[in-house]
Structures are given as C-alpha cells and as structure tokens.
Amino acid sequence: MPKNIRAACTIINVLLVLASGFVISSCGPRDSESFAGKEASQVVIKNKGSDTMVNLAQAWAEMYADVTTKASVEVSGGGSGTGVAALINGTVDIANCSRQIKPKELEQATQNTGKTPQEFIVGYDALAVYVHHDTPIDKITIPQLAEIYGENGTINKWSHLDIENSECPSDKIIRISRQSNSGTYFYFREALLGKNRDFRIGSLDLHGSKDVVEVIGRTPCAMGYSGMGYATPEVKMLAVATDADAPYYPPTLENVLEKTYPIARPLYMYSLGEPTGEIKVYLDWILSAEGQQIVEKLGFVPLENN
C-alpha cells in the first residue's frame, strides 16, 4: 500500500477512535452522572404497616410528591404487625400502626437497630361496627358485641338481638373479623373483651379493612368491624353504647373528638429513632394543617389542633 494511502488510513482510524471516545465520554458518563446525581438528591422514605392506614398513607405520599422533589415515599400495607416487624428489622423508616407498639417490640427494635422508635399520633379513627344496609338494626352495645365475638359468647343469631332479619334465612350472625397481625383486630378485641378474654373461633378473618366492608356489603347475614373511612352505600354503621342504659353514638368526627363514641383510637406512625433530615420534614408535613386535611378528606379524624 502506498505510504500516502497508509497514512490517510491511519489518520482516519485515529479520528474514528477519537470520535468514539468523544461519544463515550460526552454521552455515556455524563448521562450516568446526571442519573446518579438525581438519585442522590432524592431520598426514598420507606413506609409500611397498617392496612387501616394504607389508603391514608398512600394519599399522603402522592400529595407529598407535589410538595417536594427532595424525597419520595414508598408505601406498603400488610398490617400493623408487619410494619412493626419491619421496624424491628431496620428495613423501614416509618411504620404505620392502628395500635400502640408493645414494650417488647420497642425493646427488640432498639436492640436490633440501636435506635429507639419514636411515636407520633397522626390522626384518629372510629372503629365502626358494620352490617349490610338492609339489615334491620341501627344500634348495639359493647356487652352485646362481646357476646357476639367473645369466647363462650351467648349471642349467635339475629333473633338473640330481637332482630328479625328476613334477608338471612339461617338467622345466624356471620362474624367478620381481621387477621391476628392486624392492629384493628388487636384494638377491637381489647375494647370489647379487655385483656383476659379472647375472640371465639369460627369468624371469617380477612386481610384488609376494605375487604371487611366489601364482604359485608354482599352478605345480609354478616356483621364486622373496620375503620369508618371505609364505609360504602352497601353497608351501614351502627350507633354504639357502652351499655344498655347509656346513650348510643354513631361513629362521626364530632363524636370521636368529643370522646363520646366508645370504639375510637389514635393512629400512629413510628420512626426508626429520632427522625432527622427528610424523614423529619415529611412527618412535620403530615402533622401540619395541609397533611391533616387529607386525614379528614379520607374519612378519618384529624388532630384537634389543626
């Protein structure tokens, strides 16, 4: 090959290599650095737990995405027990609970992670007693509920409540409950039965708060419990009294704030240790007037100071 042609080929090859290098250095690394910078600038807050609170937590997360670009929130349910377990294992930043964390769980989390979970009350929930909308009953007492749900209970049929439920030929009350890892299950059992009596076996135990209401809406013989924010036109919520001689109160925002409705509870978030940085900013936003508006919008009860 003549020298001039060989030289030209060499120059072309060098230019191709340089061009390739330019493309790689100017496009490849720049894009990945930009992507890495974006990832580094946005904190991902992992939030897990209560099925009662999962719709609320998701609504907070979605609204918060419009508030800041510094953090995103990943929400999952599974029950209060699942959230606490993740907190103990150090795999979440915030656990949602519809019941208070137990002293043993607090101790385990501190031992495992070196961080003591911090408690935040983020709203309130009335735990409503639901029946099918055609069931001819509008009120019930705590002692009656205890005999329906408790061990060795004496109320098994609608007629035991002096109710003629024509939509339920068997007359049997189908008890709808939650699974035992649910904070709702834990709270309802204690509110009805105290600490020395358990639920009777034979109930239909469902995974989520929404599931309870949907099944009752399709089942005229059923009775169950779930957060008041899950009400639909297919069901009705009963007024509840502490005993037969006491006044009956329906589950409403006003009755929860006035502490007259007898089955109401706080909703909790637990951070892994004292919250700092974007986790603290997020929790402060939830407790703000803007965050609490979402609580009320979804059928729960906001904090009184907002």
N, C-alpha and C positions, 0 to 999 in steps of 0.2 A: 504494500500500500504506500503511495507517495507520502512524503513527510507532511506536506501541507494538508492533505486529507486526514492523515492520522492526527495531526494537531487539532484540526477542526472537530474531529470526533471526540477528542479528549476534552476540548472546551465545552462541547455540547453535554457530555456526560457530567462534567463538573457542575455546569449550570443546572442540570436536572437534579443532581444531588442537593445543590444549594436550594433549589426551588422546593424540593421535597422537605428539606429541613425547615425552610421558612414556613411551609404549610403546617408542619407538625408543631413547630414552636409557637406559631402565631394563633393557630386554631385549637389544636388539641389541649395543651396545658392551660391556655387562657380560659377555655370553656370549663375545664375541670376545676380550675382555681376559683372561677366565678361560682360554680355549683357548690364547691366546698365552703366558700365564703357565705353563701346563702344558708347552707345547713348550719354553719357555726353560729350565724346570727340569730337563728330561731330555736328557742328552747322548746322541747316537746315535754309536756306535762302529762304523766300517765295517771289516769283517774279510774278507779274500779270499785265495784261493790253493789250496794243495794239495788234490787230490781224496782222497788218502790220509787227510788230517786233517779232511775236511769233516764227517763224522759226529760226530767228537770236538768240533770247533768248534761245531757246532750244539747238541750236548748241553751244552757249557759255557754257551752263550748262553741256552738255555732254563732251566737251573738258576740262572743269574745273575739272571734276571728275578724269581726268587723271593727273591733276596738283597737287592736294592736297587731303588728306584724312581728313582734319580738317573741311571741310564744304561740304554740298551737296545743290543743288539749285532745288527747286520745281517751275516749270514754268506752267502758265496757261494763256489763252487769254481772250477773251470776249469784247475787245475794250478798247480804251484809257479811256473812261468814267468809265468803270468798274474798271480799275486799280486805277484811282484817287479816286473813291468811297471807295475802299478797304483801300487806304492810309488814307483817312479821318476817317475811322472806326478803324484804327490801326491794321488791320488784315494782312497786308503785310509789308515786309521790304523794297521792291523796287517796284515802279510802272513804267511800260513801257508806254510811250506816244509818239504818232506821231504828237502831237500838244502840245503847251506850256500850262502848268497849268494856270488856270484862277485865278485872285486875290481873288475872292470869295472862290474858292476851297482851296487856300493856307491858307486863314484865318480860314476856317472851320476845316482843318486838325490841325492847330496849337491850336485852341480852344478845339477840341475834345481829342487830344493826349498830348498836352503840348509840342509837338515837331514840329518845323518848317521844312517842306520838303525842301531838298536841291537838286538843279538842276544840272544834268550832261548831256552834249551833247556827245553822244556815236557814232555818225556817221551821215550820210546824206542820203536822199532818193530822187530820182527824181520820181515825181508822173506822171506816163506815161498815155497818152490817147490811149486806145486800140480799135482796130477794128478786125474783122475777117480777116484772112490772104488773102482771095480772094477779099476783098473789094477794089475797085479801087480808093483809096485815100491815100496819103502819108504825107499830111501836113494840118495844121489847125491853126487858130489864136485864141487868147484869146477872142476877141469880138465875134467870131463865136461860141465858146464854151459857152459863156454867153447867147447867144440867143437860144442855144440848151437846156441848163439846167435851165436858169433863169425864174422867174415868167414873164408871158406875153411875152415869147420868140417868135421870129418870124421864127425860123428855126425848122421845124418839119419833113422835108423829105430830103432824099439824094439829090434830084433834086434842093433843095434850096441851096445846096453847089456846084451846077453844076456837080454833080456826077451821072452817070448812073450805078446804082447798079443792074446788071442783076440777081444777086442771091437773090434779095429782091423784089419780085413782088409787094408788097404793097407800096414800096418806103418810107415807114415810118421808121424813126430812132427809134429803141428801146433803150431807155436810161437806162443804167445800173448804179446804184449808190450804196452807202453804207448806213447802218442804222445810225440813227442820233446820237448814242452814240459813233460813230467811230471818231477818230482824223483825219482820212483820209477825211471823209465827211466834217468835220469842216474846214480843211485846204483848200480843193478843192473849197468849196463854197466861202470862203473868197478871194482866189486867183482869182476866176473868177468874183465874183459879189460884192466884197467889203463887208461892214458891213450893208448896207442899203437895200439890195435886197436878197430875199430868192430863194431856188430852187422851180421850179414848181412841182406840184403833178403829179403822173402818171408814175414815174420811177419804175423800178424793183429794190428794195432795198435789197441788200444781206448782209449776216453777216460777211463774211471774204474776205480778199484780194484775196486769191486763188480762192474762189468761183466766183468772178467777172471775172477773166481771163478764167476760165473753161466754164462759160456760153457764153461768147463772142466767144470762140473757136468753139462753137456748133451753133452759131446764126449769120448768114451772115448779118442780118439787125441791129445788135447791135453795140453800142458804149458805152464805160465805162472808168473808171479810177481806177488805182491801182499802187502799187509800181513797179518800173522797175525790181526788183528782181524776180517778179512772171511771167515774160514772158515765153511763150512756143512756139513751132513751129506752133501752130494752130492760133496764133494771130500776129498782127504787131503793133508796137508802132509808133505813128505819130510824125513827127517833128512839133514843136510849135513855133509860133512867137507872140510877144506882140501886133502887129497889122499888117495890110496887107502890109505896107511899110517897115517893119522890117525884118531882116534875120530870117530864120527858123533854129531851132536847135533840133536835136534828143536828147532824154534822154540818156546821156552817163556819165561815170565817169568824163571824162575830162570837159565836158560842165557844170557839176554840180560844180566842183572845180573852174572853171573859171567864174561861175555865169552867164553864157550865156543862159542856159536852164531856162525858166521863171517859171516853176512849180516845184521847189525844196525846200526842208525843212530839218531842223535838226531832228534827232531822239533823244528823251530824256529818261533818267532814273531819277526818283525821289526817294531819300532815305527818310525814316521817321526820320527826324532830321539829325544832323551831323553824317555821318557814322563812326562807330568805329569797332574795332575787325575784325572778318572775313568778315563782310559786306564791310568794307573799303578795305580790301585786295582784295575782289572779284571785286569791282568797279575799283580799280587801275589796276587789271589784264585786265579787259575789255578795258581800255584806253591805255594799253601797245601795243607794236608792235604785240605781239602774238594774243591778243584779236582783234586787228584791222584787222589782216589778215583774220579772219573769216568774218568780215564785207564785205570785198571786195569779198571773195570767194562766198558769198551768193547773190551777185549782188547789194549790196548797196555801198555807197561811204565812205571810211574810213576818219578819221580825217587827216588834211593836214600835221600834224607834225609827222606822222608815216609812 
